[in-house]
Amino acid sequence: MTALIFETVGDVNSTYAYLCVYQESDKINPFMEISITEDREILFTIYSFPKNVALTTAQWEEISDKAKIFLPKALANEDPS
């Protein structure tokens, strides 16, 4: 099983930072983005690739756990302006 890598990205075009999710075997191309909607909910965006991305149940749980931890941290860093 390949490990997952999570990278926090801040973007001036986004209200909140977001997470890019990579597989250790491809550290250049994220296969998923975990972001926060304007309604302050978690949004998972899975990118299309020519090669299939396979995940175990443990990896799905890891992604979910990271998202649940990320949400309050990103909301706490919200710019009140």
Order of alpha helices (4+ residues) and beta strands (2+ residues): beta-beta-beta-beta-alpha
